[in-house]
Amino acid sequence: MSQATRTWTARVLTLFPEMFPGVLGLSLAGKALERGLWSLQAVDIRDFAEDRHGTVDDAPFGGGAGMVLRADVTDRALGHAIAADEAAGGRSPMIYLSPRGRVLDQARCRELADGSGVILLCGRYEGVDQRVLDARAVEEVSLGDFVLSGGEPAALALIDACVRLLPGVMGAETSLEEESFEAGLLEYPHYTRPAEWCGRAVPEVLLSGHHEKIRAWRRAEAERITRERRPDLWARYAGGDGAADRKQAEQS
Ligand code: SAH
């Protein structure tokens, strides 16, 4: 089934389903959710516990602090989400939000937005029993090199980044194309009225109405900011191996 006939769906496995849609129920993502441009299913992992206490976690083998989400319970929750996804004609990737994962970037968000949706597993405590991740070949994705207390804020961030790329969600398509990372560069600075504020003027060129010059200025600023702040992105831009620096030298 094509993207046009099926709604992009996020299925989130969590011990805190009340955290969803949370911030995604407001503003751009919230309006799109209301309009049916995407859909959200929060799956309560606790519903898949088998004892009457609703036990989902246990102490780690080998000792140590904290608790670990049980493989059997987590696997049943995953199985449920996969079945629902397949029944809706989806083939969504399974992702465990984890600080050990590959750091999320715009390119991966684009890939995910182009698919049928995502199945997201949010860890709590020390994390999830490794065997369920191995058995289901779950991809691990990180938000960055820091530790959250749970996967939910990371899931919300990932979904937000994907939803705004879905057709019809953002008003002007062009504003996406010029954004940070889309061209491999960070974005140029923005200014709005008043033209002078606290003795600070807006760059002259932006008031000139000269579209070609404005484009060139913005491109130069994007390149300068990327070079200064993110040498890693700068090196990759224009082919890496210092190609970007050579390009810069040629231009100046
Ligand atoms: N003991 C783990 C951290 C557990 S934090 C470790 O040291 O790696 C609890 C949960 O928060 C994790 O299971 C994961 O789902 C989520 N989490 C923590 N940091 C994250 C990050 N940077 N990106 C995505 N998810 C994260």
Boltz pocket constraint, residues with backbone or C-beta under 6 A from the ligand:
constraints:
  - pocket:
      binder: B
      contacts: [[A, 96], [A, 97], [A, 98], [A, 99], [A, 100], [A, 121], [A, 122], [A, 123], [A, 124], [A, 125], [A, 126], [A, 127], [A, 128], [A, 141], [A, 142], [A, 143], [A, 144], [A, 145], [A, 146], [A, 147], [A, 148], [A, 149], [A, 150], [A, 151], [A, 152], [A, 154]]
      max_distance: 6.0
